[in-house]
Amino acid sequence: MHNLIKDLLFKKLNNPILKELSDSAFINYRERLAFTTDSFVVNPLFFSGGDIGKLAVCGTVNDLVMQAAVPEFLSLALIVEEGLDYKILEKIVDSISIAARKTGVYFVTGDIKVVEQAAADKIFINTSGIGRIIKDKRLSIKNICLGDKIIITGRIAQHGLAVLAKRKELDLGFNIKSDCAALNDLLIPILKKTDAIKFMRDPTRGGVATTLNEIVESFKAFGIIIEEKNMPISLKVRAASELLGIDPLYIANEGCAILVVKNSGTKKVLDLLRKHPLGHNAQIIGTVAKEPKGKVISNTVLGTQRIVDMLTSEPLPRIC
Amino acid sequence: MHNLIKDLLFKKLNNPILKELSDSAFINYRERLAFTTDSFVVNPLFFSGGDIGKLAVCGTVNDLVMQAAVPEFLSLALIVEEGLDYKILEKIVDSISIAARKTGVYFVTGDIKVVEQAAADKIFINTSGIGRIIKDKRLSIKNICLGDKIIITGRIAQHGLAVLAKRKELDLGFNIKSDCAALNDLLIPILKKTDAIKFMRDPTRGGVATTLNEIVESFKAFGIIIEEKNMPISLKVRAASELLGIDPLYIANEGCAILVVKNSGTKKVLDLLRKHPLGHNAQIIGTVAKEPKGKVISNTVLGTQRIVDMLTSEPLPRIC
């Protein structure tokens, strides 16, 4: 199996650096870098709109993009349960290969460990990534100030519900597709065109609510007020959330980002986002406000206000 | 558990870059880089001379060093089985922290996934690493030529046998300690002092025999002849190997390296190695020879010759 995997990986992910077959990849660089790592343990491995392989590329690419870095080099480390069907493995590596090509990143180093049956659940994937930060760009949570606008680049809760539906074999009567996508093609050109974007984060585990809370918690001088009516949610996600009694604000996303944008640049950023298929549903969802400090408040469609808390326990483990 | 782990990691591995808490680390760089990744699934987690944490630092550091790169930044990704004793986790993170400090590397980005019981075996660790390649240094298997000497920097088979002894609870009547160690302190200064070293690789999985076979396989114009009598092996390892019927040439090492050195520079390299505690037992073990092409031959102590084959099946899974 081990050799089969190696052959498979080299065939599908081939590039000159990987071909060197060294213990580590040799990269020529003269820039500021971003460096990130993520393990993927999603269950099930395949779901509507994606699979663990696509996720492992997009997730790490997006973490780099959030730092205003052009993703370039990725590592791939597989932990495989002995006896995993070779066809499943091939399908996953195909998916990794396609996502990498589409995204313009190169896998330059890798590792495979095979563990005995029941020592792991089918396959776990770690991808680490290096990206070149756009010249003179330095996004930081510290740049955020009063009056900044919060933009979300796409419809929320698609990924988490797609995984949940597949895992529980829910018959919702309709299909919810994960938003799993690499955001470099959407966001890097916009970052180059404008300095209005101050901070970005992709609301993965814990969803939009958790990401917004992380932002207000780290600079307790301000709060965030969001407008429920502006939150982009598909009818299917709204229906499924109601059926399942889940708040979509807490559901993981894998193909959208939260941007904190200088008020005066909001329109330009929104226009640029909406021109791209991945940003078509972008919306201004909130404002950085003086009060309540360190909290996220939602103005509901009913005209009331509610506190959007940090998630204390994870409702959906192994979502990514 | 999740929060506990996060607190634990931040406390033990703290540094200014990690503190930024971004999706990916921001690194200022103006150099040629090496980039590597490795997952660690060793069973048992603790063994004589080391543990999975120390291994996860040393293994990735050594992969960078093998590229003549000064290891600088590491990522840490943990996959933790739900219910793992917190004290075990703390002990592992302590070990990671101590190894990182000792080695002079910084963990700048990380990830934690918790999976349900029986979906993973206690804990798996992935470390990826970035190193700055020594100026004008470019080690490559392509540099190797006829007459080059093969040096090993330390005694062989210590790691694999230490793990095996602990896993099987063997009562050997004596203790074999893993050689698990970071090799940057030994090798980086020597690489800076001499250009005689053409290629390096650490003989981990599959041991010395596998590494030597990988070398001859990739440049089939030459073979390698090793001298069994020069192979540095402790009496304990020799005794244990005989008892267990295992060939120490195939046993994993985690704290020694194989160097291919220009004949004229061999004495200097050997002298430099032996001045360092980790290189004290360094030996010239072989020569790059015209025949047999693409093969590794051992001149045994009995005066005979034997072919040292590539390992076809792994005798000791989950050794690292």
Interface residues (C-beta under 8 A of the other chain):
Chain A: H2 E20 L21 S22 D23 S24 A25 F26 I27 N28 Y29 R30 E31 R32 L33 A34 F35 T36 T37 D38 S39 F40 V41 N43 N62 D63 L64 M66 Q67 A69 F73 S75 L76 A77 L78 I79 V108 T109 G110 D111 K113 V114 V115 E116 A118 A119 A120 D121 F124 N126 S128 G129 I130 G131 I133 R138 S140 R201 D202 S218 E314 P317 R318
Chain B: H2 E20 L21 S22 D23 S24 A25 F26 I27 N28 Y29 R30 E31 R32 L33 A34 F35 T36 T37 D38 S39 F40 V41 N43 N62 D63 L64 M66 Q67 A69 F73 S75 L76 A77 L78 I79 V108 T109 G110 D111 K113 V114 V115 E116 A118 A119 A120 D121 F124 N126 S128 G129 I130 G131 I133 R138 S140 R201 D202 S218 E314 P317 R318
